[in-house]
Amino acid sequence: MDIEGSVKIVLDTQTFNSGFQKREFVITTKEQYPQDIKFELIKDRIDIIDAYKPGETIKVHFNIRGNEYNGKYYVNLQAWRIESVSSSAPEMSPSDNSGFPEEPPATSDEVIENDLPF
């Protein structure tokens, strides 16, 4: 999935006892009723937001992750690619992925469900 908006705030990196690192940032969408949406970057992707400043318009590619802990349910939006959006940027065809990393593979702690009938 992806969404466009302007960078509102970039938070500091959080490091946990296990060594796991994450970094959160918020974008404000540009629609009739703008929304502030928080994303997280994990592991080796925590630095990809450094190239963008507050107020800059970006496109965030992300995965939705949900989990249950002690009977409560949580949803995280994990960003895996960020692109600058500008009116002077050349259009890319959908098949032109040169220079962009592919979506990261699922880690062993992520469950992938395939509900396709074939």
C-alpha positions as CSV (number, residue, x, y, z in Angstrom):
1,M,0.0,0.0,0.0
2,D,1.1,3.6,-0.3
3,I,-0.1,7.1,0.7
4,E,1.1,10.6,0.1
5,G,1.4,13.4,2.6
6,S,3.7,16.0,4.1
7,V,6.2,15.1,6.8
8,K,4.9,16.5,10.1
9,I,7.5,15.1,12.6
10,V,10.3,12.5,12.7
11,L,10.9,11.0,16.1
12,D,14.1,9.6,17.6
13,T,15.2,6.0,17.2
14,Q,14.0,3.7,19.9
15,T,16.3,0.8,20.9
16,F,15.0,-2.0,23.1
17,N,16.8,-4.5,25.4
18,S,16.7,-7.2,22.7
19,G,18.6,-4.9,20.3
20,F,15.5,-4.3,18.2
21,Q,15.3,-0.7,16.8
22,K,12.4,1.3,15.4
23,R,11.8,4.9,14.5
24,E,8.4,6.6,14.1
25,F,7.3,9.5,11.9
26,V,4.1,11.2,11.1
27,I,2.7,12.5,7.8
28,T,-0.3,14.7,7.2
29,T,-2.4,13.7,4.3
30,K,-3.6,16.2,1.7
31,E,-7.3,15.7,1.4
32,Q,-10.4,17.6,2.3
33,Y,-10.1,16.4,5.9
34,P,-6.3,16.0,6.5
35,Q,-5.2,13.1,8.7
36,D,-2.1,12.7,10.8
37,I,-0.8,9.2,10.2
38,K,2.0,7.6,12.2
39,F,4.3,5.1,10.5
40,E,7.2,3.0,11.9
41,L,10.5,2.1,10.3
42,I,12.3,-1.0,11.7
43,K,15.7,-2.6,11.7
44,D,17.9,-1.6,8.8
45,R,15.4,0.9,7.4
46,I,15.3,3.4,10.3
47,D,17.5,5.9,8.4
48,I,15.5,6.2,5.2
49,I,13.5,9.1,6.6
50,D,16.6,11.1,7.2
51,A,16.6,12.4,3.6
52,Y,13.2,14.2,4.2
53,K,12.5,17.4,6.1
54,P,9.2,18.5,7.8
55,G,6.8,20.0,5.3
56,E,8.2,18.0,2.4
57,T,5.7,15.9,0.4
58,I,6.5,12.2,0.3
59,K,4.9,8.9,-0.8
60,V,5.2,6.2,1.9
61,H,5.0,2.5,0.8
62,F,3.9,0.4,3.8
63,N,2.6,-2.8,5.2
64,I,-0.2,-3.2,7.7
65,R,0.8,-5.3,10.7
66,G,-1.6,-6.4,13.4
67,N,-1.1,-8.4,16.6
68,E,-2.8,-9.3,19.9
69,Y,-1.2,-8.9,23.3
70,N,-3.0,-9.7,26.6
71,G,-6.4,-9.5,24.9
72,K,-5.8,-6.2,23.2
73,Y,-5.2,-5.7,19.5
74,Y,-2.7,-3.4,18.0
75,V,-2.1,-2.2,14.4
76,N,1.2,-0.8,13.1
77,L,1.9,0.7,9.7
78,Q,5.4,-0.4,8.8
79,A,7.0,1.8,6.1
80,W,9.5,0.1,3.8
81,R,10.1,2.7,1.1
82,I,9.8,6.5,0.9
83,E,9.8,8.6,-2.2
84,S,9.9,12.3,-2.7
85,V,6.9,13.7,-4.5
86,S,7.4,16.8,-6.7
87,S,5.7,18.2,-9.7
88,S,8.9,18.3,-11.6
89,A,9.8,14.7,-11.1
90,P,9.5,12.5,-14.2
91,E,6.7,10.0,-14.3
92,M,7.7,6.4,-13.9
93,S,5.9,3.5,-15.6
94,P,4.5,0.9,-13.2
95,S,7.0,-1.6,-14.6
96,D,10.0,0.6,-14.0
97,N,11.3,-0.3,-10.5
98,S,15.0,0.4,-11.2
99,G,16.7,2.0,-8.2
100,F,14.0,0.9,-5.7
101,P,14.3,-2.0,-3.4
102,E,11.6,-4.7,-3.5
103,E,9.2,-5.2,-0.6
104,P,11.1,-6.8,2.2
105,P,10.4,-10.5,2.8
106,A,8.4,-11.5,5.9
107,T,10.5,-12.3,8.9
108,S,10.0,-15.6,10.9
109,D,7.8,-13.8,13.4
110,E,5.4,-12.6,10.8
111,V,2.6,-14.8,9.6
112,I,1.8,-14.8,6.0
113,E,-1.7,-16.0,5.0
114,N,-2.5,-16.8,1.4
115,D,-6.2,-17.0,0.8
116,L,-6.0,-17.5,-2.9
117,P,-7.9,-20.6,-4.1
118,F,-4.9,-21.8,-6.3
